[in-house]
Amino acid sequence: MSAWIDVERLMPDTSFYTSLAPIDVPDGTTREGVFHALSQIVTRQESLRTLFHRDASGAVVQTVCPEGEVVVEMCEIDTAEDVDTEALVERAISDAIKRGFDHAVEWPVRALLLEVDGKPRRMGLVISQMAADYQGQQVLARELRAMMSGRPMPAPAIQPIELAAREREPSGQRRLERSIEHWRRQLERMPVTLLPGDPGEPETPRYTAVWLRSRAAALAADALSVRYGGSSSAVLLAAMALLLGRAARTSHATVLLIAGNRTDPDLREHVGPLVQEVPATVDLTGPTFGDVIHSAWSASLTAYRNAQCDREASDGLRAKIGVERGCELDLSYYLNDTRPRSASRAAVAPGDIRAALPETRLGSDPGVERDNLTFFLRLRSTAGALELHLRSDSRMLPRDRARRFLRDLEALLVVAAEKEAADSLPELFDAADGLYGSGPDRNTIRTGDAQS
């Protein structure tokens, strides 16, 4: 199981893979009503009462508990008292998510209930990645709201144990075999690394996190997706691959995409850890940015079709091919597009894109000391802007270079949207390099704090 390998790697502190799904409590719901809905959801969804361990042979064993208890932590606020309500709630949330789970003995879910003057207002499900990925958490939030409102519920989607049994069937095994062959093709041709050079001294903490919020980049990515077809996600993959490939001086770049694996109808409401990583190799030989975008679109479609994989088999194959190639393959460059799909894309005038540049903001988030990556770019959308969150190993990409990477990616998108489609890649890079003028500060970029 892919999620277990990630969680196990960071044991005993599994809090990195613990998150909170916020849920508004409907007006009039009592504390007993909240507890009843929580009992219903845990009874309904087996993943919330599943334990995990490795047996003597090293295999991961899932055990669904028929009964048990869910811990509910209370945050009670009396408005008659002179207290900092916001700070109290923030501290309760922080305390709730910084504690992981012992998956051999603990159910992978807790609850946090906020009451104001004795009335439930909000609750949060504190969930391990072993119980549900982000989309699974949204399913849980919708179902809990429906239960607290007294609405009837349809039958639950396929359960994790049922899904595991389906994967052992011949059709499931054929899908896994196709996925492994996809991994093999990518591993045999991928560059050894996309950030060449000897590692430097790590910063503290070692894994830094920077972000850029840009309406100009959002407009440019949409404009380019309209011009060339495909999606803005493919445009951003192409831009990321080009910048990394340029640094590595390679003709192609292999990136790990994060796949939700919910295309099958009976998996769309599934509660469980379906998310997996899958490699996509982008041809960077061009000669134009449009050619690279088409390659990124094709590579990502192929990757997503082969994203359901046996993680231990793919890890083993990665090690085997590294030995065959006589090197350690650095396949730890990620792109995770978490933006909702957009049904329509309006035409964008080039002048509107450049006019949005002064709104761009650049900043930092707290880093972490432990992780297992070189480069992880996450895409979000907020208020018409594109947010790019980059976590990197500071030994390979220090904070200042990570910030420069985000600025360069914005510049590449903006200039590509303004230039003619036939412009060559060297011409495009020259124009992007000169977009902000000289100097490391690039004065059109303002810094500030990230908005969640």
VEXDREN-2710 file (C-alpha; in Angstrom, 1 decimal):
% VEXDREN-2710
k/r/px/py/pz
1/MET/0.0/0.0/0.0
2/SER/1.5/3.3/-1.1
3/ALA/0.3/5.4/1.8
4/TRP/1.7/2.9/4.3
5/ILE/5.2/3.1/2.9
6/ASP/5.2/6.9/3.2
7/VAL/3.8/6.8/6.8
8/GLU/6.2/4.0/7.8
9/ARG/9.2/5.9/6.6
10/LEU/8.6/8.7/9.1
11/MET/7.7/6.5/12.1
12/PRO/7.4/6.9/15.0
13/ASP/6.3/10.5/14.4
14/THR/3.5/10.2/11.8
15/SER/2.1/13.7/12.3
16/PHE/3.4/14.8/8.9
17/TYR/0.6/12.7/7.4
18/THR/-2.1/13.9/9.8
19/SER/-4.6/16.5/8.6
20/LEU/-7.8/18.2/9.7
21/ALA/-11.0/18.3/7.7
22/PRO/-13.2/21.2/9.0
23/ILE/-17.0/20.8/9.1
24/ASP/-19.6/23.3/9.9
25/VAL/-22.2/22.0/12.4
26/PRO/-25.8/22.7/11.2
27/ASP/-27.7/25.1/13.5
28/GLY/-29.7/23.4/16.2
29/THR/-27.4/20.3/16.3
30/THR/-26.8/19.2/19.9
31/ARG/-23.6/17.7/21.2
32/GLU/-25.4/14.3/21.3
33/GLY/-26.4/14.8/17.7
34/VAL/-22.7/15.4/16.7
35/PHE/-21.6/12.3/18.6
36/HIS/-24.4/10.2/16.9
37/ALA/-23.3/11.4/13.4
38/LEU/-19.7/10.6/14.3
39/SER/-20.7/7.1/15.4
40/GLN/-22.6/6.7/12.1
41/ILE/-19.7/7.8/9.9
42/VAL/-17.2/5.4/11.6
43/THR/-19.7/2.6/11.3
44/ARG/-20.3/3.4/7.7
45/GLN/-16.6/3.8/6.6
46/GLU/-14.3/0.9/7.4
47/SER/-11.2/2.9/6.7
48/LEU/-11.8/4.9/9.9
49/ARG/-11.6/1.8/12.1
50/THR/-8.7/-0.1/10.4
51/LEU/-5.4/-1.0/12.0
52/PHE/-2.2/-1.6/10.1
53/HIS/1.0/-3.6/10.8
54/ARG/3.5/-5.8/9.0
55/ASP/3.4/-9.5/9.7
56/ALA/6.4/-11.8/10.1
57/SER/6.8/-12.1/6.3
58/GLY/6.9/-8.3/5.9
59/ALA/3.5/-8.0/4.3
60/VAL/1.1/-5.1/5.3
61/VAL/-1.9/-6.4/7.2
62/GLN/-5.2/-4.5/7.5
63/THR/-7.5/-5.3/10.3
64/VAL/-11.0/-3.8/10.3
65/CYS/-12.3/-3.5/13.9
66/PRO/-16.0/-4.4/14.5
67/GLU/-16.2/-2.0/17.4
68/GLY/-14.3/0.6/19.4
69/GLU/-14.1/4.2/20.4
70/VAL/-13.3/7.5/18.8
71/VAL/-11.6/10.2/20.8
72/VAL/-13.4/13.6/20.7
73/GLU/-11.4/16.6/22.0
74/MET/-13.4/19.6/23.1
75/CYS/-12.7/23.2/22.6
76/GLU/-15.3/25.1/24.7
77/ILE/-15.6/28.9/24.5
78/ASP/-17.6/31.1/26.8
79/THR/-18.1/34.5/25.1
80/ALA/-18.7/36.1/28.5
81/GLU/-15.1/35.5/29.4
82/ASP/-12.3/37.8/28.2
83/VAL/-10.4/35.4/26.1
84/ASP/-8.7/35.5/22.7
85/THR/-11.1/33.2/20.9
86/GLU/-9.1/33.0/17.7
87/ALA/-5.9/32.1/19.5
88/LEU/-7.7/29.5/21.5
89/VAL/-9.1/27.8/18.4
90/GLU/-5.8/28.0/16.5
91/ARG/-4.0/26.4/19.5
92/ALA/-6.6/23.6/19.7
93/ILE/-6.2/22.8/16.0
94/SER/-2.4/22.9/16.2
95/ASP/-2.4/20.6/19.1
96/ALA/-4.8/18.2/17.4
97/ILE/-2.9/17.8/14.2
98/LYS/0.7/17.7/15.5
99/ARG/0.0/14.3/17.1
100/GLY/0.2/11.3/14.8
101/PHE/-1.3/7.9/15.2
102/ASP/0.1/4.5/16.2
103/HIS/-1.6/2.6/13.4
104/ALA/-1.0/-0.8/15.0
105/VAL/-3.3/0.0/18.0
106/GLU/-5.1/3.3/17.2
107/TRP/-7.9/4.0/14.8
108/PRO/-6.7/6.6/12.2
109/VAL/-9.3/9.2/13.2
110/ARG/-10.0/11.6/16.1
111/ALA/-12.5/14.5/16.3
112/LEU/-12.2/18.1/17.5
113/LEU/-15.5/19.8/18.5
114/LEU/-15.8/23.5/19.0
115/GLU/-18.6/24.7/21.2
116/VAL/-19.5/28.4/21.7
117/ASP/-21.6/29.1/24.8
118/GLY/-22.5/25.4/25.0
119/LYS/-23.6/25.1/21.4
120/PRO/-21.7/23.0/18.8
121/ARG/-20.4/25.3/16.0
122/ARG/-17.7/23.5/14.1
123/MET/-15.9/20.2/14.2
124/GLY/-12.8/18.8/12.6
125/LEU/-12.0/15.3/11.7
126/VAL/-8.3/14.7/12.5
127/ILE/-7.4/12.0/10.0
128/SER/-4.4/10.0/9.0
129/GLN/-3.5/9.6/5.4
130/MET/-4.0/5.9/6.0
131/ALA/-7.7/6.5/6.4
132/ALA/-8.4/9.0/3.6
133/ASP/-6.6/11.2/1.1
134/TYR/-7.8/14.8/0.5
135/GLN/-10.7/13.8/-1.7
136/GLY/-11.7/11.1/0.7
137/GLN/-11.7/13.6/3.5
138/GLN/-14.1/15.8/1.4
139/VAL/-16.4/12.8/1.1
140/LEU/-16.4/12.4/4.9
141/ALA/-17.1/16.1/5.5
142/ARG/-20.1/15.9/3.1
143/GLU/-21.5/12.8/4.7
144/LEU/-21.1/14.1/8.2
145/ARG/-22.9/17.3/7.4
146/ALA/-25.7/15.2/5.8
147/MET/-25.9/13.0/8.9
148/MET/-26.1/15.9/11.3
149/SER/-28.8/17.4/9.1
150/GLY/-30.8/14.1/9.2
151/ARG/-30.7/13.6/5.4
152/PRO/-30.9/10.0/4.2
153/MET/-27.6/8.4/3.0
154/PRO/-27.1/6.2/-0.1
155/ALA/-25.1/3.0/0.3
156/PRO/-21.4/3.7/0.9
157/ALA/-18.9/3.4/-2.0
158/ILE/-16.6/0.4/-2.3
159/GLN/-14.6/-0.3/1.0
160/PRO/-10.8/-0.6/1.2
161/ILE/-10.9/-4.4/1.9
162/GLU/-13.2/-4.9/-1.1
163/LEU/-10.9/-2.8/-3.3
164/ALA/-7.9/-4.8/-2.2
165/ALA/-9.7/-8.0/-3.2
166/ARG/-10.6/-6.5/-6.6
167/GLU/-7.0/-5.7/-7.2
168/ARG/-6.1/-9.4/-6.7
169/GLU/-8.5/-10.4/-9.4
170/PRO/-7.1/-11.1/-13.0
171/SER/-8.3/-7.8/-14.3
172/GLY/-6.8/-6.0/-11.4
173/GLN/-3.5/-7.8/-11.8
174/ARG/-3.4/-6.9/-15.5
175/ARG/-3.8/-3.2/-14.6
176/LEU/-1.0/-3.4/-12.1
177/GLU/1.3/-5.1/-14.7
178/ARG/0.6/-2.3/-17.2
179/SER/1.5/0.2/-14.6
180/ILE/4.8/-1.5/-13.8
181/GLU/5.7/-1.5/-17.5
182/HIS/5.0/2.2/-17.6
183/TRP/7.4/2.7/-14.6
184/ARG/10.0/0.5/-16.4
185/ARG/9.9/2.7/-19.6
186/GLN/10.3/5.9/-17.6
187/LEU/13.1/4.6/-15.3
188/GLU/15.1/3.3/-18.3
189/ARG/15.2/6.7/-20.0
190/MET/15.0/9.3/-17.2
191/PRO/17.9/11.6/-16.5
192/VAL/19.9/10.6/-13.4
193/THR/19.1/13.9/-11.8
194/LEU/17.5/17.3/-12.6
195/LEU/19.6/19.2/-10.1
196/PRO/23.2/18.2/-10.9
197/GLY/26.2/19.2/-8.7
198/ASP/27.4/18.2/-5.3
199/PRO/25.0/18.7/-2.4
200/GLY/25.7/21.8/-0.3
201/GLU/25.3/22.3/3.4
202/PRO/21.7/22.0/4.5
203/GLU/19.8/24.9/5.9
204/THR/17.8/24.7/9.1
205/PRO/15.3/23.2/8.8
206/ARG/16.7/21.1/5.9
207/TYR/13.6/21.2/3.7
208/THR/12.6/24.7/2.9
209/ALA/9.2/25.9/1.7
210/VAL/8.6/29.0/-0.5
211/TRP/5.5/30.2/-2.4
212/LEU/4.5/32.6/-5.1
213/ARG/0.9/33.9/-5.7
214/SER/0.4/35.2/-9.2
215/ARG/-2.7/36.3/-11.1
216/ALA/-0.4/36.9/-14.1
217/ALA/0.7/33.2/-14.1
218/ALA/-2.9/32.0/-13.8
219/LEU/-3.9/34.2/-16.8
220/ALA/-0.9/33.1/-18.8
221/ALA/-1.4/29.4/-18.2
222/ASP/-5.0/29.7/-19.3
223/ALA/-4.1/31.6/-22.4
224/LEU/-1.5/29.0/-23.4
225/SER/-3.9/26.1/-22.8
226/VAL/-6.4/27.8/-25.1
227/ARG/-3.7/28.4/-27.7
228/TYR/-2.3/24.9/-27.7
229/GLY/-5.2/22.8/-26.4
230/GLY/-4.9/20.5/-23.4
231/SER/-5.0/21.8/-19.9
232/SER/-3.3/24.5/-17.9
233/SER/-1.9/21.7/-15.8
234/ALA/0.0/20.5/-18.9
235/VAL/1.2/24.0/-19.5
236/LEU/2.6/24.2/-15.9
237/LEU/4.2/20.7/-16.2
238/ALA/5.9/21.9/-19.4
239/ALA/7.2/25.0/-17.8
240/MET/8.5/23.2/-14.7
241/ALA/10.1/20.5/-16.9
242/LEU/11.8/23.1/-19.1
243/LEU/13.3/25.0/-16.2
244/LEU/14.6/21.8/-14.6
245/GLY/15.8/20.4/-17.9
246/ARG/17.6/23.7/-18.7
247/ALA/19.5/23.5/-15.4
248/ALA/20.4/19.8/-16.0
249/ARG/21.1/20.3/-19.7
250/THR/19.0/17.3/-20.6
251/SER/16.7/16.7/-23.6
252/HIS/13.9/15.3/-21.4
253/ALA/12.7/15.6/-17.8
254/THR/11.0/12.9/-15.7
255/VAL/8.6/14.2/-13.0
256/LEU/6.4/12.4/-10.6
257/LEU/2.8/13.4/-10.9
258/ILE/0.3/13.0/-8.1
259/ALA/-2.7/11.0/-9.3
260/GLY/-6.1/10.9/-7.5
261/ASN/-7.0/7.5/-9.1
262/ARG/-10.8/8.3/-9.0
263/THR/-11.7/8.0/-12.6
264/ASP/-13.7/4.7/-12.0
265/PRO/-17.3/5.7/-11.1
266/ASP/-17.4/3.5/-8.0
267/LEU/-14.2/5.2/-6.6
268/ARG/-15.4/8.8/-6.8
269/GLU/-17.0/8.6/-3.3
270/HIS/-14.4/6.1/-1.9
271/VAL/-12.9/6.9/1.5
272/GLY/-9.4/5.6/1.6
273/PRO/-5.8/6.5/0.4
274/LEU/-6.1/6.2/-3.4
275/VAL/-3.5/8.9/-4.2
276/GLN/-0.3/7.6/-5.8
277/GLU/2.7/9.0/-7.6
278/VAL/3.4/8.2/-11.2
279/PRO/6.3/9.2/-13.5
280/ALA/5.8/11.3/-16.7
281/THR/8.7/12.0/-19.1
282/VAL/8.5/15.3/-21.0
283/ASP/10.4/15.7/-24.3
284/LEU/12.2/19.1/-24.1
285/THR/13.7/19.2/-27.6
286/GLY/11.0/21.6/-28.9
287/PRO/11.7/23.5/-31.0
288/THR/8.9/25.7/-29.5
289/PHE/7.1/25.9/-26.2
290/GLY/4.0/24.6/-27.9
291/ASP/5.8/21.4/-28.8
292/VAL/6.8/20.9/-25.1
293/ILE/3.3/21.6/-23.9
294/HIS/2.0/18.9/-26.4
295/SER/4.6/16.5/-25.0
296/ALA/3.6/17.3/-21.4
297/TRP/-0.1/16.8/-22.2
298/SER/0.6/13.4/-23.8
299/ALA/3.0/12.3/-21.1
300/SER/0.6/13.2/-18.3
301/LEU/-2.4/11.4/-19.9
302/THR/-0.3/8.3/-20.3
303/ALA/0.9/8.6/-16.7
304/TYR/-2.6/9.0/-15.2
305/ARG/-3.8/6.0/-17.1
306/ASN/-1.1/3.9/-15.4
307/ALA/-1.2/5.5/-11.9
308/GLN/-2.7/2.5/-10.0
309/CYS/0.4/0.6/-9.0
310/ASP/1.9/-1.8/-6.4
311/ARG/4.1/0.7/-4.6
312/GLU/6.5/-2.0/-3.3
313/ALA/6.9/-3.4/-6.8
314/SER/7.7/0.1/-8.3
315/ASP/10.2/0.8/-5.5
316/GLY/11.9/-2.5/-6.2
317/LEU/12.0/-1.8/-9.9
318/ARG/13.5/1.6/-9.3
319/ALA/16.3/0.1/-7.2
320/LYS/16.9/-2.7/-9.8
321/ILE/17.1/-0.3/-12.8
322/GLY/19.4/2.0/-10.8
323/VAL/21.8/-1.0/-10.4
324/GLU/21.5/-1.9/-14.1
325/ARG/22.3/1.7/-15.1
326/GLY/25.1/1.9/-12.5
327/CYS/23.8/5.0/-10.7
328/GLU/21.3/6.1/-8.1
329/LEU/18.3/7.5/-9.8
330/ASP/17.0/10.8/-8.3
331/LEU/13.3/10.4/-9.1
332/SER/12.1/12.9/-6.5
333/TYR/10.8/15.8/-8.5
334/TYR/7.0/16.2/-7.9
335/LEU/4.2/18.1/-9.4
336/ASN/0.8/18.1/-7.5
337/ASP/-2.0/20.1/-9.1
338/THR/-4.6/20.4/-6.4
339/ARG/-6.8/23.0/-8.3
340/PRO/-10.4/22.1/-9.1
341/ARG/-11.0/21.4/-12.8
342/SER/-12.3/24.4/-14.7
343/ALA/-15.1/23.8/-17.2
344/SER/-14.4/26.9/-19.3
345/ARG/-11.5/29.2/-20.1
346/ALA/-12.0/32.7/-21.3
347/ALA/-9.8/34.4/-23.9
348/VAL/-7.1/36.5/-22.3
349/ALA/-5.5/39.6/-23.8
350/PRO/-1.7/39.7/-23.4
351/GLY/-1.9/43.2/-22.0
352/ASP/-4.0/41.9/-19.1
353/ILE/-1.3/39.4/-18.2
354/ARG/1.5/41.9/-17.9
355/ALA/-0.8/44.4/-16.1
356/ALA/-1.3/41.7/-13.4
357/LEU/2.4/41.3/-12.6
358/PRO/2.6/44.0/-9.9
359/GLU/0.1/41.9/-7.9
360/THR/2.5/39.0/-7.5
361/ARG/3.5/38.1/-4.0
362/LEU/6.4/35.9/-2.9
363/GLY/6.9/34.5/0.6
364/SER/7.9/31.5/2.7
365/ASP/6.3/28.8/4.8
366/PRO/7.8/26.9/7.8
367/GLY/10.1/24.2/6.6
368/VAL/10.6/20.7/8.0
369/GLU/13.6/18.7/9.0
370/ARG/12.6/15.3/7.7
371/ASP/11.1/14.5/4.2
372/ASN/11.9/12.3/1.3
373/LEU/12.1/14.5/-1.8
374/THR/14.3/16.8/-3.7
375/PHE/11.7/19.1/-5.2
376/PHE/7.9/19.2/-4.7
377/LEU/5.8/21.8/-6.5
378/ARG/2.1/22.1/-5.4
379/LEU/-0.4/24.1/-7.4
380/ARG/-3.4/25.8/-5.8
381/SER/-5.9/28.4/-7.0
382/THR/-7.2/31.3/-4.9
383/ALA/-9.1/34.4/-5.8
384/GLY/-8.2/34.2/-9.5
385/ALA/-4.5/33.7/-8.8
386/LEU/-2.3/30.7/-9.1
387/GLU/-0.4/29.7/-6.0
388/LEU/2.9/27.8/-6.4
389/HIS/4.2/26.2/-3.2
390/LEU/7.7/24.7/-3.6
391/ARG/9.3/22.5/-1.0
392/SER/12.9/21.5/-1.7
393/ASP/15.9/19.9/-0.2
394/SER/18.1/22.8/0.7
395/ARG/21.3/20.8/0.0
396/MET/20.2/20.7/-3.7
397/LEU/18.0/23.8/-4.0
398/PRO/18.5/26.4/-1.3
399/ARG/15.8/28.8/-0.4
400/ASP/17.0/31.7/-2.5
401/ARG/17.3/29.4/-5.6
402/ALA/13.9/28.0/-4.9
403/ARG/12.4/31.5/-4.8
404/ARG/14.2/32.3/-8.1
405/PHE/12.8/29.2/-9.6
406/LEU/9.2/30.3/-8.9
407/ARG/10.0/33.8/-10.3
408/ASP/11.5/32.2/-13.4
409/LEU/8.5/30.0/-13.9
410/GLU/6.1/33.0/-13.8
411/ALA/8.3/34.9/-16.2
412/LEU/8.4/31.9/-18.6
413/LEU/4.6/31.7/-18.6
414/VAL/4.0/35.4/-19.1
415/VAL/6.5/35.8/-21.9
416/ALA/5.3/32.6/-23.7
417/ALA/1.7/33.9/-23.6
418/GLU/2.8/37.3/-25.1
419/LYS/5.2/35.9/-27.7
420/GLU/4.2/34.3/-31.0
421/ALA/3.7/30.6/-31.1
422/ALA/6.6/30.0/-33.4
423/ASP/9.3/31.6/-31.2
424/SER/12.1/29.1/-30.5
425/LEU/12.9/28.0/-26.9
426/PRO/16.2/30.0/-26.8
427/GLU/14.4/33.2/-27.8
428/LEU/11.7/32.5/-25.2
429/PHE/14.3/32.0/-22.4
430/ASP/16.1/35.2/-23.4
431/ALA/12.9/37.1/-23.2
432/ALA/11.9/35.5/-19.9
433/ASP/15.3/36.2/-18.4
434/GLY/14.9/39.9/-19.1
435/LEU/11.3/40.2/-18.0
436/TYR/12.0/41.8/-14.5
437/GLY/15.2/43.6/-15.4
438/SER/18.5/42.9/-13.7
439/GLY/19.2/42.3/-10.1
440/PRO/18.4/39.5/-7.7
441/ASP/15.4/41.3/-6.0
442/ARG/13.3/41.7/-9.2
443/ASN/11.4/44.7/-7.8
444/THR/8.1/44.0/-9.4
445/ILE/7.8/41.1/-6.9
446/ARG/6.5/42.0/-3.4
447/THR/7.0/39.7/-0.4
448/GLY/4.4/38.8/2.2
449/ASP/2.8/36.1/4.2
450/ALA/1.0/33.1/2.7
451/GLN/-2.8/33.1/2.8
452/SER/-4.4/29.7/3.5
END
